[in-house]
Amino acid sequence: MNTGNYVRGTLQFTLFNIPVAIHPFSWLILALLGLSFGNGGEGSLQSTLIFIVVGMLTILAHEFGHALVGRAYTRVTPYIEIGGMGGVTHHPVGMPNRKSQFMMVLAGPMASFVLGLVFALLMGILVGNLRSGFYCYLCEPLDFIFTIRMPEDVGESIVQAIQNGKLTLAGLRFFLISFVICFWWTVFNLLPIFPMDGGQLLLTASKQPRFTAIVGLVLSSLLALYFVSGGSIFMTLLMGYFAWINWKILTYKER
């Protein structure tokens, strides 16, 4: 990568022989999201810092999923840029066919999901009950929607691990935040809204740009209304931005 192409403060490194650039603005976005996530309650600063770390790890895992699968299909090395609200994997050449394009796109969210499973395994090992880590990974995020009763053995294992010093409260907070990020970011990113991965998967499968744009416009507009009713300004703006992108695709006319 040419360092002259990036603003000062951009972190650059190579992993798995794939160049990576992390723009400084991406850390600010994660911090703002983390502050919103913490809601200013007890442990808010700690939660924000954890959110930044886990958020960046999740984005990197996501983009490396795209990059590694893309390189396997094309035999050409891509490069990754992390900036703003996410990342982009730049492939110098296109995928050879529709199947490879679909698998390359799908690899991103699946990598995020696998990262969550790794965290769940690590928590289970620390707690001494593998079931506890995987239960929390699959059920903790859903507690935002459903009231899920934790099995007694899972709860007891976590309490005992904290009492015995095998797991700190900060460590538990790290795992729970990582489960929410890895789960919800994967689910959200798979919604059929272009340019998210779900929208790109729909476009690849259907080969119908207008149909993909209509689905993205309708769904992002409905979600914007939902989020504005709930007072979530950031998500409302994000969904509004996606709705605008899909509207522009629908109204685009070749000159």
Backbone bond lengths (Angstrom), bond angles and torsions (degrees), N, CA, C in turn:
res aa  C-N    CA-C-N  psi(-1)  N-CA   C-N-CA  omega(-1)  CA-C   N-CA-C  phi
1 M - - - 1.466 - - 1.525 109.64 -
2 N 1.295 115.69 146.62 1.468 121.07 178.27 1.521 108.69 -91.37
3 T 1.331 116.22 114.28 1.463 119.34 -176.97 1.519 112.42 -63.37
4 G 1.323 116.69 -19.84 1.450 118.74 179.73 1.512 113.90 -70.65
5 N 1.330 116.57 -12.14 1.459 120.65 -178.79 1.526 112.63 -85.15
6 Y 1.330 118.47 -4.96 1.448 121.52 -173.37 1.535 111.26 -120.88
7 V 1.324 114.36 153.04 1.446 119.98 179.52 1.522 109.50 -71.95
8 R 1.328 115.52 160.40 1.461 120.60 179.15 1.527 109.38 -61.57
9 G 1.308 116.07 139.12 1.464 120.90 -179.36 1.513 113.38 97.39
10 T 1.329 116.90 -5.12 1.457 120.02 178.46 1.529 109.85 -71.47
11 L 1.323 116.07 125.75 1.463 121.77 178.62 1.528 108.96 -84.88
12 Q 1.329 116.59 127.30 1.460 121.11 -178.83 1.520 110.41 -127.51
13 F 1.328 115.68 136.29 1.459 121.69 177.65 1.526 108.65 -158.93
14 T 1.317 115.86 173.88 1.455 121.99 178.67 1.523 109.08 -126.47
15 L 1.325 115.98 131.54 1.463 122.15 179.77 1.519 108.12 -136.52
16 F 1.327 116.52 132.54 1.471 121.74 -174.53 1.524 110.54 55.06
17 N 1.335 114.32 33.63 1.464 121.84 -179.82 1.531 112.82 63.52
18 I 1.336 116.54 22.84 1.467 122.41 178.54 1.526 108.47 -115.56
19 P 1.331 119.10 120.53 1.470 121.38 178.98 1.530 111.53 -67.13
20 V 1.327 115.05 141.64 1.469 121.89 179.83 1.519 109.03 -132.54
21 A 1.331 116.23 137.70 1.467 122.31 173.98 1.520 108.57 -128.08
22 I 1.335 116.60 126.00 1.469 121.88 178.73 1.525 108.10 -113.40
23 H 1.318 116.92 110.43 1.455 121.83 -178.83 1.534 110.33 -73.50
24 P 1.317 118.38 145.09 1.474 121.55 -176.72 1.528 112.91 -60.85
25 F 1.342 117.90 -29.43 1.460 120.23 -177.62 1.527 111.57 -64.02
26 S 1.339 116.80 -26.86 1.469 119.97 -178.31 1.532 110.98 -65.16
27 W 1.345 116.63 -33.79 1.471 119.17 177.96 1.531 110.67 -66.39
28 L 1.336 116.31 -37.73 1.464 120.60 179.09 1.526 110.99 -64.36
29 I 1.329 116.65 -43.41 1.458 120.45 178.77 1.523 110.65 -61.07
30 L 1.325 116.67 -44.72 1.461 119.89 178.76 1.527 111.24 -63.05
31 A 1.330 116.56 -37.62 1.461 119.88 178.62 1.529 110.82 -64.33
32 L 1.323 116.67 -42.73 1.467 120.38 178.77 1.531 111.05 -63.97
33 L 1.328 115.90 -41.90 1.463 119.81 177.12 1.522 110.55 -64.96
34 G 1.331 115.95 -39.13 1.454 120.14 179.37 1.515 112.62 -65.78
35 L 1.334 117.05 -39.18 1.463 120.58 177.05 1.516 111.02 -63.52
36 S 1.328 116.01 -39.86 1.457 120.68 176.74 1.519 110.76 -65.16
37 F 1.330 115.84 -37.73 1.462 121.22 -179.33 1.525 110.71 -66.81
38 G 1.354 116.08 -39.96 1.454 119.93 -177.86 1.512 113.70 -73.67
39 N 1.350 117.37 -25.03 1.468 123.02 178.00 1.521 113.65 58.94
40 G 1.327 117.34 21.08 1.459 119.91 175.03 1.509 115.28 70.64
41 G 1.345 118.04 11.27 1.450 120.95 -178.94 1.510 112.10 -83.78
42 E 1.335 114.96 -166.05 1.463 120.50 -179.98 1.529 109.75 -62.69
43 G 1.305 116.35 132.99 1.458 120.33 -178.94 1.512 113.33 74.72
44 S 1.334 116.68 20.02 1.463 120.34 -175.91 1.525 112.20 -62.73
45 L 1.351 117.32 -44.99 1.458 120.60 179.96 1.521 110.52 -63.13
46 Q 1.320 115.65 -43.78 1.458 119.92 178.90 1.523 110.84 -62.63
47 S 1.320 116.70 -42.65 1.461 120.91 179.02 1.521 111.33 -63.31
48 T 1.340 115.65 -38.16 1.467 119.71 179.45 1.520 110.98 -64.67
49 L 1.337 116.83 -44.26 1.464 120.79 179.15 1.522 110.87 -63.95
50 I 1.324 116.08 -41.60 1.465 119.97 177.81 1.524 109.85 -63.73
51 F 1.325 116.30 -41.12 1.463 120.85 179.79 1.529 110.61 -60.51
52 I 1.323 116.71 -41.72 1.469 120.63 -179.84 1.528 110.25 -62.46
53 V 1.333 116.19 -47.32 1.469 120.57 -177.85 1.521 111.35 -64.43
54 V 1.345 115.67 -51.73 1.465 119.35 -177.77 1.526 110.67 -67.21
55 G 1.333 116.39 -37.47 1.459 119.27 178.04 1.510 112.16 -60.04
56 M 1.332 117.01 -44.70 1.461 120.35 179.44 1.522 111.24 -66.62
57 L 1.331 117.27 -41.33 1.464 120.62 177.34 1.526 111.02 -60.45
58 T 1.331 115.97 -40.13 1.466 120.21 -179.55 1.513 111.11 -67.48
59 I 1.332 116.93 -42.88 1.466 120.34 178.01 1.523 110.61 -61.82
60 L 1.336 116.46 -43.61 1.463 120.43 179.57 1.524 110.91 -63.39
61 A 1.334 116.75 -44.80 1.466 119.91 178.43 1.523 110.31 -60.11
62 H 1.316 115.73 -41.87 1.464 121.71 179.43 1.534 110.99 -59.93
63 E 1.310 116.13 -50.74 1.469 119.74 -176.94 1.529 111.93 -69.54
64 F 1.334 117.09 -33.82 1.459 118.70 176.66 1.526 111.10 -69.23
65 G 1.338 116.53 -28.30 1.461 118.85 172.66 1.516 110.45 -60.38
66 H 1.344 116.46 -48.76 1.470 120.83 175.59 1.528 111.22 -58.80
67 A 1.331 115.34 -48.16 1.463 120.72 -171.38 1.530 112.31 -66.37
68 L 1.327 117.18 -46.58 1.457 120.59 -175.60 1.526 111.85 -67.82
69 V 1.328 116.35 -41.57 1.466 119.35 178.76 1.528 110.15 -69.31
70 G 1.341 116.64 -40.28 1.461 120.01 177.31 1.515 111.80 -61.18
71 R 1.336 116.32 -41.79 1.464 119.91 179.02 1.525 111.29 -66.49
72 A 1.339 116.58 -35.15 1.466 119.92 179.27 1.526 111.25 -63.89
73 Y 1.325 116.87 -34.55 1.464 120.66 -179.10 1.524 112.49 -81.49
74 T 1.319 117.40 -36.76 1.468 119.89 -172.74 1.524 113.84 -101.61
75 R 1.356 116.94 -18.32 1.463 121.99 -174.71 1.529 112.01 62.78
76 V 1.321 116.28 20.76 1.464 122.01 178.06 1.529 107.76 -120.47
77 T 1.328 117.39 135.19 1.460 121.49 -176.28 1.527 111.53 -78.86
78 P 1.336 118.07 124.11 1.468 121.54 175.40 1.520 110.38 -86.35
79 Y 1.318 116.93 -178.04 1.463 120.18 170.54 1.524 108.37 -139.59
80 I 1.326 115.10 153.84 1.467 122.27 -171.54 1.519 110.05 -114.40
81 E 1.326 116.08 135.46 1.466 122.84 172.86 1.521 109.09 -122.16
82 I 1.335 116.23 126.25 1.459 122.28 174.92 1.518 107.11 -108.35
83 G 1.309 116.54 120.48 1.458 119.61 -178.56 1.504 111.35 -162.95
84 G 1.335 116.98 146.73 1.455 120.07 178.44 1.512 111.38 68.38
85 M 1.335 116.53 -122.78 1.457 121.51 -174.20 1.524 113.30 -96.23
86 G 1.304 118.94 7.07 1.454 119.81 -179.34 1.510 110.71 178.66
87 G 1.310 114.64 -152.84 1.456 119.75 -178.11 1.514 111.65 -133.01
88 V 1.319 114.59 167.35 1.464 122.10 177.59 1.520 107.66 -137.24
89 T 1.329 115.93 133.10 1.460 121.27 173.28 1.519 108.23 -102.47
90 H 1.314 115.73 117.41 1.463 120.88 -178.29 1.528 109.86 -93.09
91 H 1.315 116.20 117.36 1.454 121.67 176.76 1.527 108.76 -100.84
92 P 1.333 118.01 121.14 1.472 120.48 -178.75 1.522 113.34 -60.69
93 V 1.331 116.79 -28.31 1.469 120.51 178.26 1.521 108.58 -129.16
94 G 1.337 116.56 156.10 1.450 121.04 -179.92 1.520 111.95 -75.08
95 M 1.328 116.02 162.74 1.453 120.75 176.13 1.531 109.33 -67.29
96 P 1.336 118.03 146.61 1.462 120.35 -174.33 1.523 115.03 -68.32
97 N 1.336 118.32 -23.94 1.459 120.15 -179.14 1.534 110.01 -157.07
98 R 1.335 115.19 177.93 1.464 119.82 -176.33 1.528 111.65 -65.66
99 K 1.326 117.15 -39.39 1.466 120.23 -179.76 1.514 111.25 -61.36
100 S 1.323 117.08 -45.59 1.467 120.09 -179.56 1.522 111.26 -65.56
101 Q 1.333 117.37 -36.94 1.466 121.26 176.91 1.524 110.10 -62.99
102 F 1.335 116.26 -44.63 1.461 121.41 -179.68 1.529 110.40 -62.24
103 M 1.330 116.58 -46.86 1.465 120.77 -178.02 1.521 111.20 -66.59
104 M 1.330 117.15 -36.96 1.459 120.41 178.83 1.528 110.81 -63.73
105 V 1.334 116.82 -44.22 1.465 120.57 179.43 1.529 110.64 -66.74
106 L 1.329 116.55 -44.08 1.462 120.86 -177.98 1.526 112.10 -64.71
107 A 1.319 117.38 -28.70 1.465 121.35 -177.02 1.520 112.28 -61.98
108 G 1.339 117.59 -28.82 1.463 120.38 -179.76 1.517 112.77 -62.52
109 P 1.339 118.48 -61.78 1.466 119.03 179.26 1.521 113.37 -62.59
110 M 1.333 117.57 -32.29 1.462 119.20 178.76 1.527 111.15 -66.50
111 A 1.334 117.43 -33.76 1.464 120.70 176.84 1.523 110.72 -65.00
112 S 1.343 116.61 -39.05 1.467 120.58 176.99 1.523 110.58 -63.51
113 F 1.325 115.82 -40.74 1.457 121.13 179.22 1.532 110.22 -63.77
114 V 1.315 116.95 -43.38 1.468 121.21 179.86 1.527 110.85 -65.07
115 L 1.337 116.88 -37.52 1.460 119.60 176.74 1.523 110.16 -58.49
116 G 1.322 116.95 -40.76 1.455 120.79 176.81 1.519 111.86 -62.35
117 L 1.327 116.66 -38.47 1.463 120.44 177.70 1.529 111.13 -65.27
118 V 1.323 116.44 -36.26 1.470 120.60 177.17 1.526 109.83 -63.83
119 F 1.341 116.64 -45.02 1.468 120.52 176.94 1.530 110.43 -61.07
120 A 1.341 116.70 -39.85 1.467 121.04 -179.94 1.522 110.63 -64.18
121 L 1.326 116.40 -41.47 1.464 120.54 178.11 1.525 110.23 -63.74
122 L 1.332 116.90 -42.92 1.459 121.22 179.86 1.517 111.12 -62.90
123 M 1.331 116.97 -43.00 1.457 120.14 178.47 1.521 110.44 -64.05
124 G 1.327 116.77 -42.33 1.457 120.15 179.48 1.514 112.25 -61.06
125 I 1.338 116.81 -38.23 1.464 121.44 178.47 1.530 110.50 -66.54
126 L 1.338 116.39 -44.14 1.465 120.40 -179.79 1.524 111.30 -64.84
127 V 1.326 115.70 -40.31 1.463 120.46 -177.53 1.527 110.99 -75.45
128 G 1.329 116.42 -27.33 1.458 120.01 -176.92 1.506 112.63 88.57
129 N 1.332 115.95 15.52 1.464 121.36 178.92 1.531 106.67 -147.11
130 L 1.341 116.80 98.71 1.458 120.24 -176.44 1.517 112.07 -57.25
131 R 1.306 116.76 -30.61 1.468 120.81 -179.23 1.520 111.63 -62.90
132 S 1.341 116.68 -31.67 1.463 119.71 -177.39 1.520 111.33 -65.39
133 G 1.345 117.64 -43.57 1.455 120.29 -179.33 1.512 112.66 -63.74
134 F 1.326 116.39 -46.90 1.462 119.57 -177.69 1.523 111.49 -72.21
135 Y 1.338 117.24 -31.82 1.460 119.11 176.38 1.527 110.33 -65.04
136 C 1.324 116.38 -46.89 1.464 120.10 -179.49 1.524 111.11 -63.98
137 Y 1.327 117.20 -36.91 1.467 119.95 -179.83 1.515 110.96 -63.33
138 L 1.325 116.95 -43.56 1.464 120.38 -174.98 1.522 112.95 -84.55
139 C 1.338 117.36 -25.23 1.467 119.36 -173.54 1.527 114.49 -109.35
140 E 1.317 117.57 -30.23 1.469 120.08 -178.28 1.525 112.36 -55.91
141 P 1.336 119.82 -47.56 1.469 118.77 179.49 1.525 112.60 -62.58
142 L 1.333 117.25 -34.42 1.458 120.34 -176.87 1.516 113.13 -72.89
143 D 1.335 116.86 -12.13 1.462 119.50 177.73 1.525 111.93 -64.84
144 F 1.369 116.63 -14.70 1.460 119.26 175.25 1.530 110.51 -69.12
145 I 1.332 116.38 -23.02 1.465 121.09 -176.55 1.524 111.38 -111.72
146 F 1.322 115.67 -46.37 1.465 120.90 -177.29 1.529 109.61 -113.93
147 T 1.320 115.70 155.41 1.454 120.79 172.93 1.523 107.14 -94.40
148 I 1.314 115.70 106.08 1.459 121.15 -175.77 1.519 108.78 -107.48
149 R 1.301 116.13 122.48 1.459 120.85 -178.90 1.519 109.75 -79.72
150 M 1.331 115.89 125.40 1.456 120.62 179.83 1.518 110.47 -76.25
151 P 1.333 118.21 130.96 1.469 120.98 176.49 1.522 111.43 -56.14
152 E 1.330 116.76 145.21 1.461 120.84 -175.05 1.521 112.24 -59.27
153 D 1.341 117.44 -41.03 1.459 119.02 -176.90 1.522 111.68 -66.81
154 V 1.341 116.64 -32.25 1.458 120.47 178.25 1.523 110.40 -68.45
155 G 1.334 116.05 -49.25 1.459 120.37 179.19 1.512 112.39 -61.32
156 E 1.334 116.86 -42.69 1.466 120.78 -179.82 1.523 111.33 -64.67
157 S 1.332 116.57 -38.25 1.469 120.29 179.88 1.522 110.86 -63.53
158 I 1.320 116.72 -41.11 1.458 120.88 -179.46 1.526 110.70 -67.91
159 V 1.345 116.50 -44.40 1.469 120.70 179.50 1.521 110.67 -62.28
160 Q 1.314 116.70 -44.92 1.464 120.47 -179.79 1.527 111.67 -64.47
161 A 1.326 116.69 -38.11 1.469 120.29 179.17 1.521 110.88 -63.86
162 I 1.336 116.95 -38.06 1.466 121.21 177.96 1.531 110.40 -69.29
163 Q 1.322 116.06 -43.56 1.463 120.46 179.99 1.521 111.77 -64.93
164 N 1.325 116.43 -34.14 1.467 120.70 -178.85 1.525 112.83 -86.23
165 G 1.324 116.74 -1.14 1.452 120.78 178.28 1.520 114.47 79.98
166 K 1.326 117.22 8.18 1.464 120.00 178.22 1.533 111.43 -76.49
167 L 1.327 116.15 -24.18 1.460 121.91 -179.69 1.522 108.84 -140.61
168 T 1.327 117.10 126.22 1.459 121.06 177.58 1.524 109.96 -88.70
169 L 1.327 115.39 166.42 1.463 119.25 176.66 1.527 110.70 -64.60
170 A 1.344 116.15 -36.00 1.460 119.98 176.82 1.524 110.19 -64.95
171 G 1.333 116.46 -39.61 1.455 120.25 177.75 1.515 111.48 -64.35
172 L 1.330 116.93 -41.85 1.464 120.73 177.64 1.523 110.43 -63.00
173 R 1.354 115.68 -41.53 1.460 119.54 177.74 1.533 110.73 -61.87
174 F 1.334 116.56 -39.72 1.462 120.93 178.11 1.526 110.77 -59.10
175 F 1.321 116.34 -48.07 1.463 119.57 -177.67 1.531 111.41 -65.76
176 L 1.319 117.42 -44.39 1.459 120.05 -177.65 1.530 111.38 -64.45
177 I 1.343 116.93 -40.07 1.461 120.19 177.43 1.533 110.25 -66.67
178 S 1.332 116.51 -40.82 1.462 119.38 179.27 1.520 111.05 -63.83
179 F 1.326 117.62 -36.01 1.460 119.93 179.47 1.525 110.52 -66.20
180 V 1.331 115.57 -42.36 1.470 119.40 179.16 1.528 110.37 -62.74
181 I 1.332 117.23 -45.94 1.465 120.87 -177.88 1.527 110.94 -65.02
182 C 1.333 116.61 -50.95 1.468 119.59 -177.19 1.521 111.66 -63.89
183 F 1.316 117.58 -35.80 1.466 121.25 -179.24 1.523 111.12 -75.50
184 W 1.344 115.90 -56.20 1.464 118.93 -172.35 1.515 112.73 -72.95
185 W 1.316 117.91 -36.29 1.465 118.42 177.48 1.523 110.86 -64.25
186 T 1.342 116.04 -36.13 1.458 119.32 177.72 1.521 110.68 -66.94
187 V 1.331 116.11 -47.80 1.471 119.98 -179.88 1.526 111.13 -62.31
188 F 1.338 115.74 -47.14 1.468 120.38 -178.93 1.520 111.41 -61.88
189 N 1.319 116.78 -42.87 1.459 120.90 -177.34 1.520 112.66 -68.52
190 L 1.330 117.39 -18.83 1.458 121.17 179.54 1.528 112.79 -90.72
191 L 1.338 117.06 -0.21 1.463 118.61 174.05 1.535 109.04 -63.71
192 P 1.339 117.90 140.36 1.471 120.57 -176.51 1.528 113.18 -74.11
193 I 1.329 115.42 60.50 1.460 121.69 179.55 1.521 108.02 -121.54
194 F 1.305 117.69 114.16 1.461 121.34 176.42 1.534 109.09 -72.53
195 P 1.347 120.36 136.20 1.463 128.82 14.90 1.523 115.09 -98.43
196 M 1.337 119.02 15.82 1.453 119.71 177.63 1.529 109.32 -65.63
197 D 1.323 116.58 167.00 1.456 120.33 -175.39 1.521 112.26 -61.15
198 G 1.336 116.21 -36.16 1.459 118.44 177.93 1.521 111.93 -60.82
199 G 1.322 116.92 -40.51 1.457 121.00 176.94 1.521 111.77 -67.23
200 Q 1.342 116.73 -38.63 1.456 119.86 177.84 1.522 111.60 -67.49
201 L 1.341 116.95 -35.35 1.456 120.30 175.87 1.526 110.90 -65.51
202 L 1.334 116.40 -41.13 1.465 120.36 177.76 1.519 110.72 -63.47
203 L 1.325 117.12 -42.42 1.456 121.19 178.89 1.529 111.11 -63.94
204 T 1.320 116.62 -42.53 1.465 120.60 179.79 1.521 111.24 -64.61
205 A 1.335 115.78 -41.86 1.463 119.62 -177.71 1.525 112.11 -72.84
206 S 1.338 117.55 -39.41 1.461 121.11 -174.71 1.523 113.26 -90.97
207 K 1.332 116.09 -27.76 1.472 122.08 -174.31 1.526 110.80 56.21
208 Q 1.325 115.99 32.37 1.460 122.60 -179.02 1.531 109.23 -125.31
209 P 1.327 118.32 92.16 1.468 120.58 -178.19 1.526 113.40 -59.38
210 R 1.314 117.57 -40.90 1.470 120.17 -178.64 1.530 110.88 -66.51
211 F 1.324 116.37 -43.58 1.467 120.00 177.97 1.522 110.26 -61.40
212 T 1.324 116.89 -44.42 1.470 121.25 178.77 1.519 110.79 -61.44
213 A 1.337 116.86 -41.00 1.462 120.90 -179.79 1.526 111.28 -67.82
214 I 1.330 117.50 -38.20 1.469 120.75 178.53 1.527 110.42 -63.81
215 V 1.344 116.33 -46.76 1.465 120.46 178.28 1.530 110.24 -60.53
216 G 1.338 116.70 -44.83 1.455 120.70 -179.81 1.513 112.73 -64.24
217 L 1.337 116.41 -40.63 1.465 120.94 -179.55 1.521 111.00 -65.43
218 V 1.319 116.90 -46.51 1.465 120.87 -178.16 1.523 110.69 -64.64
219 L 1.330 116.07 -48.54 1.464 119.70 -176.05 1.526 111.85 -67.89
220 S 1.326 117.92 -43.14 1.467 119.90 179.57 1.524 111.27 -66.51
221 S 1.328 117.72 -34.84 1.473 120.94 177.70 1.524 110.87 -66.29
222 L 1.330 115.91 -43.38 1.471 119.64 178.44 1.525 110.99 -63.77
223 L 1.318 116.12 -40.96 1.461 119.59 179.08 1.525 111.42 -68.12
224 A 1.325 116.78 -34.98 1.467 120.05 176.72 1.529 110.07 -61.33
225 L 1.323 116.73 -42.91 1.465 121.07 177.53 1.528 110.99 -63.54
226 Y 1.334 115.13 -40.57 1.463 119.57 179.41 1.528 110.90 -63.01
227 F 1.325 116.17 -46.51 1.464 120.01 -176.54 1.529 111.99 -70.89
228 V 1.332 117.44 -34.95 1.459 118.53 178.67 1.521 110.21 -67.73
229 S 1.340 116.87 -33.35 1.461 119.60 177.58 1.519 111.54 -69.27
230 G 1.343 115.90 -26.22 1.457 120.27 178.77 1.519 113.28 -91.93
231 G 1.334 117.21 -0.13 1.456 121.12 176.93 1.518 114.89 80.52
232 S 1.335 117.64 15.25 1.462 120.87 179.48 1.529 109.25 -90.17
233 I 1.329 116.47 95.82 1.460 121.25 -175.75 1.522 111.35 -66.52
234 F 1.336 116.64 -44.46 1.460 120.17 -176.96 1.525 111.08 -60.60
235 M 1.336 116.70 -49.71 1.465 120.02 -178.36 1.523 111.53 -67.57
236 T 1.323 116.61 -31.96 1.469 119.67 176.29 1.524 110.40 -64.17
237 L 1.332 116.30 -45.76 1.459 120.14 178.57 1.524 111.60 -64.30
238 L 1.330 116.04 -39.51 1.465 119.94 179.85 1.531 110.72 -63.65
239 M 1.324 116.55 -45.80 1.460 119.76 179.64 1.533 111.03 -67.58
240 G 1.323 115.88 -34.62 1.458 119.58 176.08 1.522 111.39 -64.41
241 Y 1.323 115.89 -38.74 1.468 121.06 177.86 1.529 110.49 -64.61
242 F 1.315 116.93 -44.19 1.462 120.32 178.10 1.529 110.95 -64.47
243 A 1.329 116.51 -37.97 1.464 119.41 177.87 1.525 110.06 -63.11
244 W 1.327 116.60 -40.09 1.466 120.97 178.70 1.522 111.07 -63.55
245 I 1.349 117.04 -42.42 1.466 120.77 178.97 1.523 110.45 -59.77
246 N 1.320 116.91 -46.74 1.463 119.98 -178.19 1.523 111.66 -69.38
247 W 1.326 117.11 -32.96 1.466 120.36 175.83 1.526 110.41 -65.65
248 K 1.316 117.18 -41.07 1.461 120.76 178.19 1.524 111.31 -63.15
249 I 1.341 116.83 -37.09 1.458 120.15 177.11 1.531 110.42 -64.25
250 L 1.330 116.09 -41.98 1.458 120.11 -179.15 1.522 112.72 -66.74
251 T 1.310 116.10 -35.65 1.484 119.98 -175.72 1.510 112.70 -95.63
252 Y 1.341 117.74 1.78 1.467 119.85 -178.43 1.524 110.74 -69.51
253 K 1.311 115.41 134.53 1.463 121.15 176.86 1.523 108.68 -126.36
254 E 1.321 115.05 129.14 1.459 119.09 178.46 1.516 110.27 -67.63
255 R 1.303 115.00 136.21 1.459 119.94 -179.40 1.511 110.82 -90.12
